[in-house]
Amino acid sequence: MNYNKTSLQSAINKVNTRFAKGLNDDDQVFNMFHIAQYTKGYYIKANYNTYSILTDLEHLQDLINKFGYWSNSVKLFNEVLTNKGGFDYMSKLNNTVTK
């Protein structure tokens, strides 16, 4: 199951629009994160009261900056990266941020 940037952006826009109207749909947020886990190259950034799109590399770098390279958060995201694009994809991103 693979999604693209457009489908992820559409899911983000849907959640942000509903939130702006005062609606809270946990199933829509779940769907958005589900799509993000299968969209190679992109992920979700949770802002104060909205979500936005960022690259997998940016998200990995944010996690490293916030929790450290050997943290559980980075380990879990590396599993997501491996599911998205295989071990080589995950390794390439990790090698990029650790240089």
ABEGO torsion letter per residue (X at the ends): XBBBAAAAAAAAAAAAAAAAAGBBBAAAAAAAAAAAAABBGBBBBBBAABBBBBBAAAAAAAAAAAAEAABAAAAAAAAAAAAAAEAAAAAAAAAAAAX
